[in-house]
Structure formats: structure tokens, C-alpha cells
Amino acid sequence: MNPRRIVLSLVAGLASTLLLGACGSSNGTDDAAPAASDPAISTPVASPPSTSASASAAAGTGSDGGTTTTAVTAKAMNGLGNVVTDNNGMTLYRFDKDEPSPSKWTCKGACTMTWIPVIVQDSVQTSGVEKSLLGTVHRSGLKQLTLAGWPLYRYIGDTAAGQVNGQGKDGEWYAIAPSGQKSATTG
């Protein structure tokens, strides 16, 4: 058998194992805190260069792998007021067990299969979101986007732009408002 095919088979098997492991999680969270080697300090996100072209998101999922975004926008959602979305219009969420000051994430392992960390490169464009409220926290060698210190996530159950299926999930997950506060149902 070709060595390349062996590697691809191993990668596919590992991915399947991770996905099956996520199915056994009862509430989608892992109560353990991040390892001491994972810094929990939020750093500001650099301003985008004035000549930057619109880049598409590199979507990737996996345990702590996250999904990459290049922009955040405040959008009015029926019954929730303004919430923050990524460059694909997907709603962003915050987790009550995380900490904003200093920024600290607690969703890891199987939790990140349902609640996908929002990863950024160097710059994030904003619309309706105060750039000074954005920052990052280190996560497995990557930079997870924060808003007012809160680490941001996408919900796997939101399959189209504008959905807020994760709102109030387990009484701990909420769409995030442009101020960093959790959105609450208004109607």
C-alpha cells in the first residue's frame, strides 16, 4: 500500500475517533480548566492594513482547532437585539464558565466539537463592534478571539447565517452583544 494512503487512512481514523468521542458528551462541556501551560492573557488584535483584501474564512474544526474568521459584525437578530457575527454571518457565543479578566477559556476537548473556538490570524475587521474591545487568548498555539475579554465560539448547531440555535444552551451559552454582554431574549 502507498505510504501516502496509509497516512490519509490514519488521519481519517483519528478524525472519526474524535467525532465519536464527542457524541458521548452529555452537556458538551469539559469542566476542567485549561492546562497551566496555556496562557490566559488577552492581547489586543492588530488593526487590519488599509489595503487588505477581503479574505474568506478558513473553516476547520476539531478538538481545540477552531474556525478562523477575518471580521466581526454587529447584526440585529429578531428577539435578541444586536449580536456579533463572524465574516460568514454566523452567530458568535460566550460561555459563562469562561473568564473575561484575565481572559480564560474552559471549553476544551469534546466541548470544542460542539462549541468551536473562533481563531484569528493577525487582524480582524469590525463593523458595529468597538475594535478596542477585541483581543485574543492563546489556545493550543493559536489565537482565540475575545470580546470584552470573553473567548468567542461558534455553535455547531447553527448551520446557516443568522441562526441563534445555541442561545441559552445549558443555561451557560449566549450569543454575545457588541458590548461583550450576553444577549438575552427580549420577546
C-alpha positions as CSV (number, residue, x, y, z in Angstrom):
1,M,0.0,0.0,0.0
2,N,1.2,3.5,-0.8
3,P,2.6,5.4,2.3
4,R,0.5,8.4,1.4
5,R,-2.7,6.3,1.5
6,I,-1.6,4.9,4.9
7,V,-1.2,8.4,6.3
8,L,-4.6,9.5,4.9
9,S,-6.2,6.4,6.4
10,L,-4.7,7.1,9.8
11,V,-5.9,10.8,9.7
12,A,-9.4,9.7,8.7
13,G,-9.5,7.1,11.5
14,L,-8.3,9.7,14.1
15,A,-10.9,12.2,13.0
16,S,-13.6,9.6,13.2
17,T,-12.5,8.6,16.7
18,L,-12.6,12.3,17.8
19,L,-16.1,12.8,16.4
20,L,-17.4,9.6,18.1
21,G,-15.9,10.7,21.4
22,A,-17.8,14.0,21.2
23,C,-21.1,12.1,20.8
24,G,-20.7,10.7,24.3
25,S,-20.6,14.1,26.0
26,S,-23.8,14.8,27.9
27,N,-23.6,18.6,28.1
28,G,-20.9,19.5,25.6
29,T,-18.6,20.9,28.2
30,D,-15.5,19.8,30.0
31,D,-15.4,21.3,33.5
32,A,-11.6,21.1,33.7
33,A,-9.7,24.3,33.4
34,P,-7.1,24.8,30.7
35,A,-3.6,23.4,31.5
36,A,-1.2,25.7,33.2
37,S,0.9,25.9,30.1
38,D,-1.9,27.5,28.2
39,P,-1.6,31.3,28.9
40,A,-4.8,33.0,29.8
41,I,-3.8,36.6,29.0
42,S,-5.8,38.5,26.4
43,T,-3.9,40.6,23.9
44,P,-5.3,43.3,21.6
45,V,-6.0,42.3,18.0
46,A,-3.9,44.3,15.4
47,S,-5.7,46.7,13.1
48,P,-6.1,45.5,9.6
49,P,-3.9,47.1,7.0
50,S,-5.8,49.7,4.9
51,T,-5.1,47.7,1.7
52,S,-6.2,44.4,3.0
53,A,-8.4,42.4,0.6
54,S,-11.4,40.6,1.8
55,A,-10.2,37.1,2.7
56,S,-12.5,34.1,3.1
57,A,-12.5,32.2,6.3
58,A,-10.5,29.0,6.6
59,A,-13.1,26.8,8.2
60,G,-11.7,24.0,10.2
61,T,-13.0,22.0,13.1
62,G,-11.5,19.7,15.6
63,S,-10.5,19.4,19.2
64,D,-9.3,22.9,20.0
65,G,-8.7,23.5,16.3
66,G,-11.3,26.2,15.9
67,T,-12.7,28.1,13.0
68,T,-10.9,31.1,11.5
69,T,-12.5,34.4,11.0
70,T,-11.3,37.7,9.5
71,A,-14.2,40.0,10.6
72,V,-16.9,40.6,13.2
73,T,-20.1,42.5,12.7
74,A,-23.0,43.6,14.9
75,K,-26.3,42.4,13.4
76,A,-29.8,42.8,14.7
77,M,-31.4,39.4,15.5
78,N,-35.1,39.0,16.0
79,G,-35.8,38.9,19.7
80,L,-32.1,39.3,20.8
81,G,-31.2,42.8,19.7
82,N,-27.7,43.2,18.3
83,V,-25.4,40.2,18.4
84,V,-21.9,39.7,17.0
85,T,-21.4,37.5,13.9
86,D,-18.3,36.4,12.0
87,N,-17.4,37.1,8.4
88,N,-19.8,34.4,7.3
89,G,-22.7,35.8,9.3
90,M,-22.5,33.0,11.8
91,T,-23.5,34.0,15.4
92,L,-20.7,34.1,18.0
93,Y,-21.3,33.0,21.6
94,R,-19.7,33.3,25.0
95,F,-19.6,30.7,27.7
96,D,-20.5,31.6,31.3
97,K,-17.8,29.3,32.7
98,D,-15.0,31.2,30.9
99,E,-13.5,34.3,32.5
100,P,-13.1,37.8,30.9
101,S,-10.4,39.3,33.2
102,P,-7.9,38.0,32.6
103,S,-9.3,36.1,29.6
104,K,-9.5,32.3,30.3
105,W,-11.2,29.6,28.3
106,T,-12.6,26.5,29.9
107,C,-14.3,24.8,26.9
108,K,-11.9,22.1,25.7
109,G,-11.8,18.6,24.4
110,A,-15.2,17.3,23.4
111,C,-16.7,20.7,24.2
112,T,-14.9,22.2,21.3
113,M,-16.6,19.7,18.9
114,T,-19.9,21.4,19.7
115,W,-18.6,24.9,20.6
116,I,-15.9,25.8,18.0
117,P,-13.3,28.3,19.2
118,V,-13.1,31.4,16.9
119,I,-9.5,31.6,15.8
120,V,-7.9,34.7,14.2
121,Q,-4.6,35.4,12.5
122,D,-3.3,39.0,12.9
123,S,-6.1,41.3,12.0
124,V,-9.9,41.4,12.3
125,Q,-12.1,43.9,10.5
126,T,-15.1,45.3,12.5
127,S,-18.5,46.7,11.8
128,G,-20.6,47.8,14.7
129,V,-18.1,46.3,17.2
130,E,-15.7,48.5,19.1
131,K,-12.2,47.4,18.0
132,S,-10.7,48.3,21.4
133,L,-12.9,45.6,23.0
134,L,-11.3,42.8,20.8
135,G,-8.4,40.8,21.9
136,T,-7.0,37.2,21.8
137,V,-6.2,34.5,24.2
138,H,-3.7,31.7,23.4
139,R,-5.2,28.3,22.7
140,S,-3.1,25.3,21.7
141,G,-0.6,27.6,19.8
142,L,-3.4,29.6,18.1
143,K,-5.1,32.9,18.9
144,Q,-8.8,32.7,20.0
145,L,-10.7,35.9,19.5
146,T,-12.1,37.6,22.6
147,L,-14.6,40.4,23.0
148,A,-14.5,42.4,26.3
149,G,-12.3,39.6,27.5
150,W,-14.8,36.8,26.7
151,P,-13.4,34.0,24.4
152,L,-15.7,33.6,21.4
153,Y,-17.2,30.4,19.9
154,R,-19.4,29.2,17.1
155,Y,-22.2,26.7,17.7
156,I,-22.2,23.5,15.6
157,G,-26.0,23.6,15.6
158,D,-26.0,26.9,13.7
159,T,-25.9,25.7,10.1
160,A,-26.8,29.0,8.3
161,A,-26.0,32.7,8.8
162,G,-28.4,34.4,11.2
163,Q,-29.3,31.3,13.3
164,V,-29.0,31.5,17.1
165,N,-29.7,27.9,18.0
166,G,-27.1,28.0,20.8
167,Q,-28.8,30.9,22.6
168,G,-29.3,29.9,26.3
169,K,-28.0,26.3,25.7
170,D,-27.5,24.5,29.0
171,G,-28.1,27.9,30.7
172,E,-24.4,28.8,30.1
173,W,-24.1,29.7,26.4
174,Y,-25.3,33.0,25.0
175,A,-25.0,35.0,21.8
176,I,-22.6,37.9,22.6
177,A,-23.7,41.5,22.2
178,P,-21.2,44.1,20.7
179,S,-20.5,45.3,24.3
180,G,-19.4,41.8,25.4
181,Q,-22.5,41.3,27.4
182,K,-24.6,38.2,26.8
183,S,-27.7,38.7,24.7
184,A,-31.0,38.0,26.4
185,T,-34.3,37.1,24.8
186,T,-36.3,40.3,24.6
187,G,-39.6,38.9,23.2
